[in-house]
């Protein structure tokens, strides 16, 4: 899937054991790097955790 700046996403799953984000949390895409499969998200909760899509993180359209 391709993401563009401003798209809204919701967290499905993250492999980060230290985040307080929960499935269903929503945020706004800030940048998508297809080459690295990295999605930078400004989460509504204030978190800026990036999603590593090739490492098990998963989001869906919100």
Gaussian input, Z-matrix of N, CA and C with variables (Angstrom, degrees):
# hf/3-21g

backbone

0 1
 N
 C     1     B1
 C     2     B2     1     A1
 N     3     B3     2     A2     1     D1
 C     4     B4     3     A3     2     D2
 C     5     B5     4     A4     3     D3
 N     6     B6     5     A5     4     D4
 C     7     B7     6     A6     5     D5
 C     8     B8     7     A7     6     D6
 N     9     B9     8     A8     7     D7
 C    10    B10     9     A9     8     D8
 C    11    B11    10    A10     9     D9
 N    12    B12    11    A11    10    D10
 C    13    B13    12    A12    11    D11
 C    14    B14    13    A13    12    D12
 N    15    B15    14    A14    13    D13
 C    16    B16    15    A15    14    D14
 C    17    B17    16    A16    15    D15
 N    18    B18    17    A17    16    D16
 C    19    B19    18    A18    17    D17
 C    20    B20    19    A19    18    D18
 N    21    B21    20    A20    19    D19
 C    22    B22    21    A21    20    D20
 C    23    B23    22    A22    21    D21
 N    24    B24    23    A23    22    D22
 C    25    B25    24    A24    23    D23
 C    26    B26    25    A25    24    D24
 N    27    B27    26    A26    25    D25
 C    28    B28    27    A27    26    D26
 C    29    B29    28    A28    27    D27
 N    30    B30    29    A29    28    D28
 C    31    B31    30    A30    29    D29
 C    32    B32    31    A31    30    D30
 N    33    B33    32    A32    31    D31
 C    34    B34    33    A33    32    D32
 C    35    B35    34    A34    33    D33
 N    36    B36    35    A35    34    D34
 C    37    B37    36    A36    35    D35
 C    38    B38    37    A37    36    D36
 N    39    B39    38    A38    37    D37
 C    40    B40    39    A39    38    D38
 C    41    B41    40    A40    39    D39
 N    42    B42    41    A41    40    D40
 C    43    B43    42    A42    41    D41
 C    44    B44    43    A43    42    D42
 N    45    B45    44    A44    43    D43
 C    46    B46    45    A45    44    D44
 C    47    B47    46    A46    45    D45
 N    48    B48    47    A47    46    D46
 C    49    B49    48    A48    47    D47
 C    50    B50    49    A49    48    D48
 N    51    B51    50    A50    49    D49
 C    52    B52    51    A51    50    D50
 C    53    B53    52    A52    51    D51
 N    54    B54    53    A53    52    D52
 C    55    B55    54    A54    53    D53
 C    56    B56    55    A55    54    D54
 N    57    B57    56    A56    55    D55
 C    58    B58    57    A57    56    D56
 C    59    B59    58    A58    57    D57
 N    60    B60    59    A59    58    D58
 C    61    B61    60    A60    59    D59
 C    62    B62    61    A61    60    D60
 N    63    B63    62    A62    61    D61
 C    64    B64    63    A63    62    D62
 C    65    B65    64    A64    63    D63
 N    66    B66    65    A65    64    D64
 C    67    B67    66    A66    65    D65
 C    68    B68    67    A67    66    D66
 N    69    B69    68    A68    67    D67
 C    70    B70    69    A69    68    D68
 C    71    B71    70    A70    69    D69
 N    72    B72    71    A71    70    D70
 C    73    B73    72    A72    71    D71
 C    74    B74    73    A73    72    D72
 N    75    B75    74    A74    73    D73
 C    76    B76    75    A75    74    D74
 C    77    B77    76    A76    75    D75
 N    78    B78    77    A77    76    D76
 C    79    B79    78    A78    77    D77
 C    80    B80    79    A79    78    D78
 N    81    B81    80    A80    79    D79
 C    82    B82    81    A81    80    D80
 C    83    B83    82    A82    81    D81
 N    84    B84    83    A83    82    D82
 C    85    B85    84    A84    83    D83
 C    86    B86    85    A85    84    D84
 N    87    B87    86    A86    85    D85
 C    88    B88    87    A87    86    D86
 C    89    B89    88    A88    87    D87
 N    90    B90    89    A89    88    D88
 C    91    B91    90    A90    89    D89
 C    92    B92    91    A91    90    D90
 N    93    B93    92    A92    91    D91
 C    94    B94    93    A93    92    D92
 C    95    B95    94    A94    93    D93
 N    96    B96    95    A95    94    D94
 C    97    B97    96    A96    95    D95
 C    98    B98    97    A97    96    D96
 N    99    B99    98    A98    97    D97
 C   100   B100    99    A99    98    D98
 C   101   B101   100   A100    99    D99
 N   102   B102   101   A101   100   D100
 C   103   B103   102   A102   101   D101
 C   104   B104   103   A103   102   D102
 N   105   B105   104   A104   103   D103
 C   106   B106   105   A105   104   D104
 C   107   B107   106   A106   105   D105
 N   108   B108   107   A107   106   D106
 C   109   B109   108   A108   107   D107
 C   110   B110   109   A109   108   D108
 N   111   B111   110   A110   109   D109
 C   112   B112   111   A111   110   D110
 C   113   B113   112   A112   111   D111
 N   114   B114   113   A113   112   D112
 C   115   B115   114   A114   113   D113
 C   116   B116   115   A115   114   D114
 N   117   B117   116   A116   115   D115
 C   118   B118   117   A117   116   D116
 C   119   B119   118   A118   117   D117
 N   120   B120   119   A119   118   D118
 C   121   B121   120   A120   119   D119
 C   122   B122   121   A121   120   D120
 N   123   B123   122   A122   121   D121
 C   124   B124   123   A123   122   D122
 C   125   B125   124   A124   123   D123
 N   126   B126   125   A125   124   D124
 C   127   B127   126   A126   125   D125
 C   128   B128   127   A127   126   D126
 N   129   B129   128   A128   127   D127
 C   130   B130   129   A129   128   D128
 C   131   B131   130   A130   129   D129
 N   132   B132   131   A131   130   D130
 C   133   B133   132   A132   131   D131
 C   134   B134   133   A133   132   D132
 N   135   B135   134   A134   133   D133
 C   136   B136   135   A135   134   D134
 C   137   B137   136   A136   135   D135
 N   138   B138   137   A137   136   D136
 C   139   B139   138   A138   137   D137
 C   140   B140   139   A139   138   D138
 N   141   B141   140   A140   139   D139
 C   142   B142   141   A141   140   D140
 C   143   B143   142   A142   141   D141
 N   144   B144   143   A143   142   D142
 C   145   B145   144   A144   143   D143
 C   146   B146   145   A145   144   D144
 N   147   B147   146   A146   145   D145
 C   148   B148   147   A147   146   D146
 C   149   B149   148   A148   147   D147
 N   150   B150   149   A149   148   D148
 C   151   B151   150   A150   149   D149
 C   152   B152   151   A151   150   D150
 N   153   B153   152   A152   151   D151
 C   154   B154   153   A153   152   D152
 C   155   B155   154   A154   153   D153
 N   156   B156   155   A155   154   D154
 C   157   B157   156   A156   155   D155
 C   158   B158   157   A157   156   D156
 N   159   B159   158   A158   157   D157
 C   160   B160   159   A159   158   D158
 C   161   B161   160   A160   159   D159
 N   162   B162   161   A161   160   D160
 C   163   B163   162   A162   161   D161
 C   164   B164   163   A163   162   D162
 N   165   B165   164   A164   163   D163
 C   166   B166   165   A165   164   D164
 C   167   B167   166   A166   165   D165
 N   168   B168   167   A167   166   D166
 C   169   B169   168   A168   167   D167
 C   170   B170   169   A169   168   D168
 N   171   B171   170   A170   169   D169
 C   172   B172   171   A171   170   D170
 C   173   B173   172   A172   171   D171
 N   174   B174   173   A173   172   D172
 C   175   B175   174   A174   173   D173
 C   176   B176   175   A175   174   D174
 N   177   B177   176   A176   175   D175
 C   178   B178   177   A177   176   D176
 C   179   B179   178   A178   177   D177
 N   180   B180   179   A179   178   D178
 C   181   B181   180   A180   179   D179
 C   182   B182   181   A181   180   D180
 N   183   B183   182   A182   181   D181
 C   184   B184   183   A183   182   D182
 C   185   B185   184   A184   183   D183

   B1=1.4527
   B2=1.5255
   B3=1.3243
   B4=1.4544
   B5=1.5214
   B6=1.3092
   B7=1.4590
   B8=1.5145
   B9=1.3298
   B10=1.4590
   B11=1.5255
   B12=1.3083
   B13=1.4516
   B14=1.5290
   B15=1.3156
   B16=1.4521
   B17=1.5173
   B18=1.3520
   B19=1.4630
   B20=1.5185
   B21=1.3153
   B22=1.4648
   B23=1.5248
   B24=1.3327
   B25=1.4547
   B26=1.5240
   B27=1.3262
   B28=1.4621
   B29=1.5269
   B30=1.3076
   B31=1.4603
   B32=1.5212
   B33=1.3275
   B34=1.4598
   B35=1.5265
   B36=1.3625
   B37=1.4666
   B38=1.5302
   B39=1.3281
   B40=1.4598
   B41=1.5186
   B42=1.3233
   B43=1.4592
   B44=1.5259
   B45=1.3253
   B46=1.4673
   B47=1.5309
   B48=1.3351
   B49=1.4639
   B50=1.5262
   B51=1.3281
   B52=1.4600
   B53=1.5209
   B54=1.3246
   B55=1.4551
   B56=1.5291
   B57=1.3166
   B58=1.4601
   B59=1.5282
   B60=1.3436
   B61=1.4573
   B62=1.5200
   B63=1.3235
   B64=1.4551
   B65=1.5225
   B66=1.3275
   B67=1.4594
   B68=1.5348
   B69=1.3253
   B70=1.4607
   B71=1.5157
   B72=1.3494
   B73=1.4655
   B74=1.5227
   B75=1.3305
   B76=1.4558
   B77=1.5201
   B78=1.3326
   B79=1.4515
   B80=1.5137
   B81=1.3364
   B82=1.4612
   B83=1.5188
   B84=1.3244
   B85=1.4671
   B86=1.5237
   B87=1.3227
   B88=1.4593
   B89=1.5217
   B90=1.3576
   B91=1.4700
   B92=1.5208
   B93=1.3202
   B94=1.4598
   B95=1.5161
   B96=1.3245
   B97=1.4583
   B98=1.5277
   B99=1.3229
   B100=1.4674
   B101=1.5220
   B102=1.3257
   B103=1.4568
   B104=1.5160
   B105=1.3156
   B106=1.4674
   B107=1.5181
   B108=1.3263
   B109=1.4735
   B110=1.5230
   B111=1.3324
   B112=1.4575
   B113=1.5169
   B114=1.3157
   B115=1.4516
   B116=1.5295
   B117=1.3290
   B118=1.4694
   B119=1.5183
   B120=1.3326
   B121=1.4627
   B122=1.5236
   B123=1.3301
   B124=1.4616
   B125=1.5271
   B126=1.3156
   B127=1.4599
   B128=1.5248
   B129=1.3217
   B130=1.4674
   B131=1.5259
   B132=1.3214
   B133=1.4667
   B134=1.5239
   B135=1.3414
   B136=1.4597
   B137=1.5142
   B138=1.3209
   B139=1.4627
   B140=1.5279
   B141=1.3247
   B142=1.4635
   B143=1.5276
   B144=1.3237
   B145=1.4533
   B146=1.5215
   B147=1.3338
   B148=1.4648
   B149=1.5196
   B150=1.3090
   B151=1.4567
   B152=1.5223
   B153=1.3213
   B154=1.4567
   B155=1.5272
   B156=1.3223
   B157=1.4556
   B158=1.5286
   B159=1.3235
   B160=1.4662
   B161=1.5278
   B162=1.3210
   B163=1.4659
   B164=1.5243
   B165=1.3223
   B166=1.4564
   B167=1.5144
   B168=1.3430
   B169=1.4653
   B170=1.5149
   B171=1.3292
   B172=1.4588
   B173=1.5301
   B174=1.3204
   B175=1.4679
   B176=1.5207
   B177=1.3265
   B178=1.4587
   B179=1.5139
   B180=1.3163
   B181=1.4554
   B182=1.5214
   B183=1.3272
   B184=1.4757
   B185=1.5112
   A1=109.12
   A2=115.99
   A3=121.75
   A4=109.10
   A5=115.80
   A6=121.91
   A7=108.13
   A8=116.43
   A9=119.89
   A10=109.11
   A11=114.51
   A12=121.19
   A13=109.49
   A14=115.47
   A15=121.26
   A16=114.52
   A17=117.65
   A18=120.12
   A19=109.76
   A20=115.68
   A21=121.03
   A22=108.49
   A23=115.84
   A24=121.79
   A25=110.12
   A26=114.56
   A27=121.26
   A28=107.58
   A29=115.66
   A30=121.28
   A31=110.35
   A32=115.40
   A33=121.55
   A34=108.49
   A35=115.54
   A36=120.68
   A37=109.24
   A38=116.16
   A39=121.21
   A40=109.22
   A41=115.61
   A42=121.31
   A43=111.68
   A44=117.73
   A45=121.74
   A46=109.33
   A47=117.90
   A48=120.51
   A49=113.74
   A50=117.76
   A51=120.68
   A52=114.20
   A53=117.68
   A54=120.41
   A55=111.28
   A56=115.20
   A57=120.49
   A58=111.13
   A59=116.77
   A60=119.86
   A61=110.20
   A62=115.56
   A63=122.49
   A64=109.70
   A65=118.58
   A66=120.33
   A67=110.37
   A68=115.33
   A69=121.10
   A70=113.38
   A71=117.73
   A72=120.00
   A73=108.90
   A74=116.30
   A75=121.26
   A76=112.25
   A77=114.84
   A78=121.00
   A79=110.92
   A80=114.78
   A81=122.84
   A82=109.44
   A83=115.78
   A84=121.12
   A85=109.24
   A86=115.74
   A87=122.34
   A88=111.21
   A89=116.58
   A90=120.64
   A91=108.66
   A92=114.89
   A93=121.37
   A94=108.74
   A95=116.87
   A96=122.66
   A97=107.21
   A98=116.00
   A99=121.01
   A100=111.55
   A101=117.59
   A102=121.32
   A103=113.22
   A104=116.30
   A105=121.77
   A106=112.23
   A107=117.26
   A108=122.99
   A109=110.68
   A110=115.10
   A111=121.98
   A112=109.73
   A113=115.58
   A114=122.11
   A115=108.39
   A116=115.90
   A117=120.14
   A118=107.53
   A119=115.67
   A120=121.58
   A121=109.73
   A122=115.91
   A123=122.06
   A124=105.35
   A125=115.58
   A126=120.82
   A127=110.40
   A128=116.12
   A129=121.05
   A130=112.10
   A131=117.19
   A132=122.19
   A133=112.25
   A134=116.80
   A135=120.55
   A136=112.95
   A137=117.61
   A138=121.64
   A139=109.98
   A140=115.99
   A141=121.31
   A142=110.49
   A143=116.90
   A144=121.70
   A145=110.81
   A146=116.01
   A147=121.69
   A148=109.18
   A149=115.63
   A150=121.96
   A151=109.35
   A152=116.53
   A153=123.10
   A154=106.31
   A155=115.35
   A156=121.03
   A157=113.40
   A158=118.96
   A159=121.34
   A160=112.34
   A161=116.74
   A162=120.83
   A163=112.55
   A164=117.35
   A165=119.90
   A166=116.64
   A167=117.74
   A168=119.41
   A169=109.42
   A170=116.74
   A171=120.58
   A172=110.57
   A173=115.40
   A174=122.48
   A175=108.39
   A176=115.50
   A177=121.91
   A178=107.63
   A179=117.14
   A180=120.82
   A181=108.90
   A182=115.12
   A183=119.38
   A184=110.13
   D1=148.63
   D2=177.84
   D3=-108.13
   D4=137.25
   D5=179.10
   D6=-117.08
   D7=149.65
   D8=175.00
   D9=-130.76
   D10=157.39
   D11=-178.68
   D12=-53.40
   D13=131.78
   D14=179.29
   D15=98.18
   D16=-15.52
   D17=176.41
   D18=-61.56
   D19=145.51
   D20=175.97
   D21=-98.45
   D22=133.86
   D23=179.34
   D24=-130.46
   D25=159.82
   D26=174.77
   D27=-126.28
   D28=142.45
   D29=-179.73
   D30=-72.47
   D31=131.44
   D32=172.27
   D33=-100.74
   D34=-47.70
   D35=-177.49
   D36=-159.97
   D37=143.38
   D38=170.62
   D39=-133.69
   D40=147.08
   D41=178.14
   D42=-89.92
   D43=-2.01
   D44=-178.67
   D45=-75.40
   D46=114.04
   D47=-177.58
   D48=-77.28
   D49=-9.08
   D50=-174.01
   D51=-102.81
   D52=-6.32
   D53=-177.37
   D54=-80.93
   D55=152.66
   D56=174.37
   D57=-96.34
   D58=0.72
   D59=177.22
   D60=-63.87
   D61=144.64
   D62=-179.85
   D63=-123.10
   D64=152.60
   D65=175.50
   D66=-51.90
   D67=134.55
   D68=-178.00
   D69=99.67
   D70=-19.74
   D71=176.98
   D72=-60.17
   D73=141.32
   D74=-176.03
   D75=-113.15
   D76=156.98
   D77=178.34
   D78=-160.26
   D79=178.79
   D80=-177.83
   D81=-115.31
   D82=130.59
   D83=178.83
   D84=-65.87
   D85=130.55
   D86=175.65
   D87=-102.53
   D88=-33.70
   D89=-179.55
   D90=-164.26
   D91=143.47
   D92=175.13
   D93=-126.22
   D94=125.08
   D95=176.90
   D96=-110.89
   D97=100.09
   D98=-177.08
   D99=-63.73
   D100=-35.05
   D101=-179.39
   D102=-63.40
   D103=-35.79
   D104=179.55
   D105=-101.12
   D106=-4.53
   D107=-175.40
   D108=52.64
   D109=45.15
   D110=179.91
   D111=-114.61
   D112=131.77
   D113=-179.05
   D114=-119.48
   D115=114.77
   D116=177.70
   D117=-88.88
   D118=126.90
   D119=-174.83
   D120=-128.42
   D121=136.72
   D122=169.41
   D123=-97.37
   D124=99.02
   D125=-177.30
   D126=-72.81
   D127=144.91
   D128=-179.29
   D129=-59.26
   D130=-25.34
   D131=179.90
   D132=-74.85
   D133=-10.29
   D134=-177.47
   D135=105.05
   D136=-13.27
   D137=177.75
   D138=-68.14
   D139=149.74
   D140=175.73
   D141=-119.69
   D142=23.26
   D143=-178.70
   D144=-58.40
   D145=127.16
   D146=175.77
   D147=-84.24
   D148=149.94
   D149=178.13
   D150=-97.41
   D151=128.22
   D152=177.59
   D153=-101.09
   D154=91.61
   D155=-168.89
   D156=-67.48
   D157=-24.97
   D158=176.99
   D159=-86.69
   D160=-5.35
   D161=-177.74
   D162=-111.38
   D163=18.31
   D164=174.29
   D165=106.02
   D166=-10.31
   D167=176.33
   D168=-73.94
   D169=145.69
   D170=-177.26
   D171=-143.87
   D172=135.91
   D173=174.74
   D174=-130.51
   D175=164.65
   D176=174.28
   D177=-133.14
   D178=165.80
   D179=175.44
   D180=-65.61
   D181=140.24
   D182=-178.79
   D183=-94.67

